Amino acid sequence: MCSSGATGHRTLQASPWSWLRWPVRVTLLHLALVLPAAIVPASPLAAQERGELGIAVGSTVAPVVVEDLDGNPADLGEYLGQGPMLLEFWASWCENCRALQPRMDAAHAAWGDQVAFVAIAVAVNQTPRRVRRHIDKEPIPYAVLWDDGGGAVRAFFAPATSYVVVLDSAGTVTYTGIGPDQDIDAAVRTALD
């Protein structure tokens, strides 16, 4: 703070924060204002319940065209409205996807005759050829499609790989979640109730 002394010269008065340099004070102020809003529980399902992950539960999605692994168009609209559907945004390099796969396989074994399961391979650090090699070594028992242009990622607001979206027979989103600890069986049941 500044004040005028008796001589007319301006003198600085010490502030309790004067020992901190200006950039540090600004950074601390920003942290004090922003940090409380940024602290959220670590549970991915808690975030999903607040509607913070991807597309909102209760939403519908316009049909999106992706590709099969041979480069042929694959219209997700052919699945929508035909019955419940589960989409997983997936990558061959994704550790969360690998950890989630046993749950996906179990849910597919239990519900695959009632629910269409589709893995959407994202076009990040992988090619259709790499995806094919991966599923040759580690088979996925349902359709794997390629999202080369990112249309499905954008349509479903997919925040990351291992992101799962479940839609009911009408094409309404009934569940979204992310990470290896999702209860896929319970997620599928949200579309069947």
C-alpha positions in Angstrom: 0.0 0.0 0.0 1.2 3.5 -0.7 0.7 6.7 1.3 2.0 10.2 1.1 4.4 11.2 3.8 4.9 14.8 5.2 7.5 15.4 2.6 5.1 14.6 -0.2 7.1 11.5 -1.2 5.2 8.3 -1.5 6.2 5.6 0.9 5.3 1.9 1.0 3.6 0.4 3.9 4.3 -3.2 4.7 1.5 -5.6 4.0 1.3 -9.0 5.7 1.9 -10.5 2.3 4.8 -8.3 1.3 7.3 -11.1 1.8 5.7 -12.9 -1.1 6.6 -11.9 -4.6 3.6 -10.7 -6.8 3.4 -13.9 -9.0 3.3 -16.1 -6.0 0.6 -14.0 -4.3 -1.5 -14.2 -7.5 -1.0 -18.0 -7.7 -2.0 -18.5 -4.1 -5.1 -16.4 -4.6 -6.1 -18.4 -7.7 -5.5 -21.7 -5.8 -7.6 -20.4 -2.9 -10.5 -19.6 -5.3 -10.3 -22.6 -7.7 -9.0 -25.5 -5.5 -12.2 -26.0 -3.4 -14.3 -26.3 -6.6 -11.7 -28.7 -8.2 -11.7 -31.1 -5.3 -14.1 -33.9 -6.1 -14.4 -37.5 -4.8 -12.2 -39.9 -6.7 -15.0 -42.4 -7.4 -15.9 -42.4 -11.1 -19.5 -43.5 -10.3 -19.9 -40.5 -7.9 -18.9 -38.2 -10.8 -21.3 -40.0 -13.1 -24.1 -39.6 -10.7 -23.5 -35.8 -10.8 -23.8 -36.0 -14.6 -20.2 -34.9 -15.1 -19.1 -37.7 -17.4 -19.9 -37.5 -21.1 -23.4 -37.5 -22.4 -26.2 -37.0 -19.9 -28.3 -39.9 -18.7 -31.8 -39.4 -20.3 -30.3 -38.0 -23.5 -30.8 -39.5 -27.0 -28.1 -39.5 -29.7 -28.4 -38.9 -33.4 -27.1 -41.8 -35.4 -23.4 -41.8 -36.1 -21.5 -43.5 -38.9 -18.2 -45.1 -37.9 -16.3 -47.8 -39.7 -15.7 -51.5 -39.3 -12.0 -52.6 -39.1 -12.0 -53.1 -42.9 -12.9 -49.4 -43.5 -16.5 -50.0 -44.5 -19.2 -47.6 -43.1 -21.0 -48.9 -40.0 -24.0 -46.9 -39.0 -24.7 -47.0 -35.2 -28.2 -46.0 -36.1 -28.8 -49.6 -37.2 -28.3 -50.6 -33.5 -30.3 -47.7 -32.0 -33.9 -48.5 -31.4 -33.4 -52.2 -32.2 -33.0 -53.1 -28.5 -30.7 -52.1 -25.6 -27.1 -51.4 -26.5 -23.8 -51.0 -24.6 -21.0 -49.0 -26.1 -17.4 -49.0 -24.7 -14.9 -46.4 -26.0 -11.9 -48.6 -26.2 -8.2 -48.7 -27.2 -5.7 -51.6 -27.5 -3.2 -49.7 -25.3 -5.8 -48.8 -22.6 -5.0 -50.4 -19.2 -8.4 -49.5 -17.8 -10.0 -51.2 -20.8 -7.9 -54.3 -20.3 -8.9 -54.4 -16.6 -12.6 -53.9 -17.4 -12.6 -56.6 -20.1 -13.5 -59.6 -17.8 -16.5 -57.6 -16.5 -17.5 -56.8 -20.1 -17.1 -60.5 -21.1 -19.2 -61.7 -18.2 -21.9 -59.2 -18.9 -21.9 -60.1 -22.6 -22.2 -63.8 -21.7 -25.2 -63.0 -19.4 -26.9 -60.4 -21.5 -25.5 -60.7 -25.1 -28.7 -62.2 -26.4 -30.7 -59.2 -25.2 -28.3 -56.3 -25.5 -26.0 -55.3 -28.4 -22.4 -54.9 -27.2 -20.2 -52.7 -29.3 -16.6 -51.6 -28.7 -15.8 -48.3 -30.4 -12.0 -48.3 -31.0 -10.8 -44.7 -30.8 -8.3 -43.4 -33.4 -5.7 -42.3 -30.9 -2.3 -44.0 -31.0 -3.6 -47.0 -32.8 -4.7 -48.1 -36.3 -7.3 -50.6 -37.4 -4.5 -53.0 -38.2 -3.2 -52.7 -34.6 -6.7 -53.2 -33.2 -7.1 -56.3 -35.3 -3.8 -57.7 -34.1 -4.8 -57.0 -30.5 -8.2 -58.7 -30.8 -6.6 -61.7 -32.6 -4.4 -62.2 -29.5 -7.1 -61.1 -26.9 -10.5 -61.8 -28.5 -13.5 -59.6 -27.8 -16.7 -61.5 -28.3 -18.7 -58.6 -29.8 -18.5 -56.1 -32.6 -15.4 -53.8 -32.6 -15.9 -50.7 -34.8 -13.4 -47.9 -35.7 -14.1 -44.2 -35.0 -11.6 -42.7 -37.4 -13.1 -39.2 -37.5 -14.1 -39.1 -33.9 -17.8 -38.7 -34.7 -18.9 -41.2 -32.0 -16.5 -39.7 -29.4 -18.1 -36.3 -30.1 -21.7 -37.6 -30.2 -21.3 -39.3 -26.8 -19.0 -36.7 -25.3 -16.6 -39.6 -24.5 -14.1 -38.2 -22.0 -11.6 -41.1 -22.2 -11.2 -44.7 -23.1 -13.0 -47.3 -20.8 -16.0 -45.0 -21.1 -19.2 -47.0 -21.2 -22.6 -45.8 -22.4 -25.8 -48.0 -22.1 -28.9 -47.1 -24.1 -32.4 -48.6 -23.8 -34.5 -49.9 -26.6 -35.7 -46.4 -27.4 -32.1 -45.1 -27.7 -32.1 -43.2 -24.4 -29.0 -43.2 -22.4 -29.5 -45.0 -19.1 -26.0 -45.2 -17.8 -22.5 -43.7 -18.3 -19.4 -44.6 -16.4 -15.6 -44.8 -16.8 -12.8 -46.8 -15.4 -12.0 -50.4 -14.6 -14.3 -50.8 -11.5 -17.7 -50.3 -13.2 -20.4 -52.8 -12.4 -21.2 -53.6 -16.0 -23.9 -56.1 -15.1 -25.8 -53.4 -13.1 -25.2 -50.9 -15.9 -26.8 -53.3 -18.4 -29.8 -53.8 -16.1 -30.5 -50.0 -16.3 -31.6 -50.5 -19.9 -33.7 -53.6 -19.2 -35.8 -52.3 -16.3 
